Amino acid sequence: LLLGVQGCGKSLTAKAISTIWRLPLLRFDVGKVFGSLVGSSEANVRRAISVAESISPAVLWVDEIDKAFRGSRGSSASTDGGTSARVFGTFLTWLSEKKSPVFVVATANDVTMLPPELLRKGRFDEIFFVDLPTHLERREIFKVHLTRRKINPAEFDLDLLARASAGFSGAEIEEAVISSLFEAFYNKEKISTKVLMDSLQQTVLLS
């Protein structure tokens, strides 16, 4: 289970795991599981699980699990006739008893929304917190996004940019690079450290 700040690479980590292990990545969209017919939601989750098991060994990525199962706790479960609680129970039982080699990676932004029974050992082997990038990591993120857009990172003061972007998530750094490209194009100039610095200063941080 990967917890942490939005835009810091939880979903990217799930994709990286499947790439490193050379296993297929299946994205489990829990929102699409819920159907209008009585009993169809439980059938949908069982069908999704059986698909994952038939493809195994595989990585099953449950994105934003906190949003998917927030209705399974407390009085909110009664508002949908207990459907979310039954779907949650089916998924929970499978996590505890599965024998097939399906590696489950779930991401969550708000741990307080998760039912406590999901967090105990045996359901998820480990819980990792994905934090905001450090100075060196921000430097590398700038390098990655500049290189991806065919811009030579050696032409930029990456240390200055890394210092100026303290508190930025990886997604916010990427957006700052994209924004500075638009700004440079609009002003008919080449993207530079100064243009990037201006873009950073105009960003309102989530953190």
N, C-alpha and C positions, 0 to 999 in steps of 0.2 A: 504494500500500500504506500503510495507516494503522496505526501501532504505538502502544502507549501503555498508560497505567494504566487498569484496569477502571473503568467508570462515568464516563468523562470525555467521552463523546460521539462515539466512533468510528462506531458504527452510525447515530447521529443525523446525522453528517456525510454518510454515504452517502445517507441519505434526503433531506437538504438539497440535495445535488448534483442529484438527479433532479428535485426541485421547482424549483430555480433554472433548470435547463436545459429544464424542461417535457418531460421524456422519461419513458417508463415505467420503473419500477424492478422488476427481477427479482431475487429472493433465491435464490441457488444453495445449497441445503442439501446439502453433500457427504456428510453422514452417510447420507442416503437413497439415495445413488448405489450404495452397496455392496449387492449382492444375493448370494443363496446359490448360484446356479447359476454354473458356470465360464463366464467371458466376459461375464456379464450386467452386471457393474459397468462394464466398458469401454463396453459398448453404451449403458448408462444415461447416462454422461458425454457420449458423442457425441450422444445424443438431446437432452440438456439444452443443449448447445452449439448444436445446429441450431435449437432453439426460440428461443434468444436471438438468433441471426442472422436468423431469419425475422421477428422483431418489430423488429429494428434500424431506425433508431437507438434505442438503449436503454442503460440503466445496469445492469450485472450486478454484484450485490453478493454477494461470497463472505464470509460471516460466519465469524469465528474459523478462519481458514485454517490456523493453527498446529496446531489440534486435528485438523483434517481430514487433514492430510498428515504428521503426526508419525510415522506408521508407514512412510513411504516412505524413511526414511534409516537407514543402519546395519543391524545384524543383525535389528532388529525387523521388517524387510520380509519376512524369510523365514518368519515365524510365520503369515502369511496366504497363503502360496504365491506371494507376489509380486504379489498383486492390487492393493494400495495403490500399489506402485511403478509398475505399468502404468497405473493410473488417473491417477496423478501425471504420468507421461510424456505421456499423451494431452492432459491439460490444459496442460502446459508447452509442448508443440508448438503447440497452438492459440494460446496467448498470443503466441508468437514469430511465427507465420505468418498470423494472422487478417487478413483484408482488410475485413470488414464493420465498420460503425461501432458496435461494442459497446464501451462504456467500462467497464472492469473496476475495481471498487473492492473491495479485500480488507481485512479488519480482522484484527489479531492482537494478543494480549496478551503472548506470549513469543516474541521474535525468535529465541532460541537453539534453538527447536524447528523452525524453518524450514530446509529444505535450502538450501545456499548458491547452487545454480543458479537458485533461484526469485528471489533478490535481485539478480541481476546486471542491468545495463542492457539494455533490449530486452524484458524480461519485464514489469517494471513501470517506467514512465517515471520515477516519483518515489516516494520513501519519506518519509512525514511522521510525526513523533512528536507525538502528542496528549498534552499534559502536564496536570497539575493546574491548575485555574483560578486566575488571579491575583486580587488583592483586588477590582479593578473588575469582573472577570468573576463572582466570587462574589456581589457586590452585585446584578448583573443577574440571576443565577440565582434569588436569593431573590425578586426583583421578579416574574420570570416565573411562578414556582410559586405565589406568593401571588395574583397576578392571575388565574391559571388557576382558582383556587378561589374566585373572586369576593370576595377580600379586598383592601382598599385598602392598597398597600404604603407609602403616605405616612404611615400610622399607626405605622410601625415605624422603629426606628433601624437602617437598613440598613448604615451604616458600622460600627457596633458588631458587628452580626451577621457582617459580612464579615471583620472582624478575628478574631472568635471562631472562625470556621470555617476558619482557615488549615490547609492539609493535607487538606481535604475534597474529594472528587470531586463532580461535579455530581449524580450519583445519590444520594450520601450526604446532600447538602443537601436534595434532594427528599424523602428518607425522614425527615429531621429535621422538615421542615414537616408531613408527614403524621402523624408521631408526636405532634407538638405539638397538632395538631387533635384527635386522639383524647384526649390528656391534658386539653385544655381542655373538651371535651365531657363527659368523665368527671367533672370537677370543677365542671361547670355554670358555667363562666366563659368570657369572651371570649379568643380567642387574642391574645397580646401579645408584645412583645419579650422579656420575662422568661420566658414559657413556652417560647419558641423557644430562648433561651439555655440553659435547663435541659435541653432536648432535645439540644442540641449537646454539652453537657458529658457526657451519658450515652452518646454515640456512641463506639464503638471503631473507629478509623480503619483502613482497609486500608493506607494509606500508612505 
